[in-house]
Amino acid sequence: MSVISLNAPATQQSHDTKLKASTWVKLRELPSPYSHDEALLLCKTEDGFWIAWIPDYGEIKLSPRQILGH
């Protein structure tokens, strides 16, 4: 399974401290028209991104900006 980034900048934002692994979050935009609008956060990367799992899509690398409310 491949990890895909949705062209978000690699800047780390201070407001992502509320996010934690094993949390379901809403996405600002869908990576595929057939994927769900929520993702399960798996782990945070050293560069401030999150590895997440999206039902009907798979694993993805998310920027905090791609998560609704962050």
NUTIMAR-363119 format. One record per residue (C-alpha): chain; x, y, z; residue number from 1; residue in three letters. Coordinates in pm, 1 decimal, padded with zeros to 6 digits. Layout:
unit/x/y/z/pos/code
A/X/Y/Z/NUM/ala
...
//
This chain:
unit/x/y/z/pos/code
A/00000.0/00000.0/00000.0/1/met
A/00143.2/00338.5/-00091.6/2/ser
A/00146.4/00654.8/00114.8/3/val
A/00020.1/00961.7/-00068.5/4/ile
A/00054.3/01325.5/00025.2/5/ser
A/-00211.0/01567.6/-00097.9/6/leu
A/00039.6/01842.7/-00188.2/7/asn
A/00029.4/02011.6/00149.8/8/ala
A/00330.0/02215.7/00262.6/9/pro
A/00564.1/02052.7/00510.9/10/ala
A/00529.9/02321.5/00774.9/11/thr
A/00453.5/02208.3/01125.6/12/gln
A/00176.8/02397.9/01296.7/13/gln
A/00147.5/02453.8/01669.4/14/ser
A/-00228.3/02389.2/01683.1/15/his
A/-00189.7/02020.6/01591.0/16/asp
A/-00100.3/01938.0/01951.7/17/thr
A/-00465.3/01841.9/02011.9/18/lys
A/-00430.5/01559.1/01763.0/19/leu
A/-00327.8/01217.4/01888.5/20/lys
A/-00293.6/00866.4/01753.0/21/ala
A/-00599.8/00638.4/01747.8/22/ser
A/-00830.2/00937.0/01692.5/23/thr
A/-01083.8/00966.9/01410.8/24/trp
A/-01071.7/01304.8/01236.4/25/val
A/-01272.6/01469.3/00957.4/26/lys
A/-01088.7/01555.8/00636.0/27/leu
A/-01106.1/01890.6/00455.7/28/arg
A/-01095.8/01716.3/00118.0/29/glu
A/-01124.6/01356.8/00007.2/30/leu
A/-00824.6/01185.3/-00151.9/31/pro
A/-01068.6/00993.0/-00372.9/32/ser
A/-01435.2/01044.2/-00460.6/33/pro
A/-01499.3/00696.5/-00319.8/34/tyr
A/-01319.3/00732.9/00013.4/35/ser
A/-01474.5/00821.8/00346.7/36/his
A/-01452.2/01173.3/00487.5/37/asp
A/-01283.8/01055.9/00808.1/38/glu
A/-00938.4/00919.4/00882.6/39/ala
A/-00792.5/00725.8/01173.8/40/leu
A/-00465.3/00882.7/01285.6/41/leu
A/-00198.2/00615.5/01326.0/42/leu
A/00121.1/00802.5/01413.0/43/cys
A/00284.9/01142.0/01380.6/44/lys
A/00596.3/01175.7/01167.7/45/thr
A/00907.3/01372.9/01259.5/46/glu
A/00817.0/01642.1/01006.1/47/asp
A/00476.3/01713.4/01165.6/48/gly
A/00261.1/01508.6/00928.2/49/phe
A/00031.6/01222.7/01029.7/50/trp
A/00013.5/00872.4/00889.2/51/ile
A/-00355.6/00786.5/00879.5/52/ala
A/-00591.6/00520.8/00748.9/53/trp
A/-00900.8/00613.2/00547.7/54/ile
A/-01176.6/00354.7/00490.3/55/pro
A/-01210.8/00257.3/00123.8/56/asp
A/-00876.6/00425.9/00050.4/57/tyr
A/-00594.4/00299.6/00271.2/58/gly
A/-00294.4/00468.3/00427.9/59/glu
A/-00213.0/00831.7/00361.9/60/ile
A/00027.4/01097.3/00485.7/61/lys
A/-00170.4/01400.8/00605.1/62/leu
A/-00069.3/01753.7/00689.2/63/ser
A/-00248.6/01899.5/00993.0/64/pro
A/-00399.3/02152.8/00747.9/65/arg
A/-00581.6/01867.5/00573.5/66/gln
A/-00766.5/01783.3/00894.6/67/ile
A/-01089.8/01972.5/00952.0/68/leu
A/-01071.4/02200.8/01253.4/69/gly
A/-00690.8/02220.8/01255.0/70/his
//
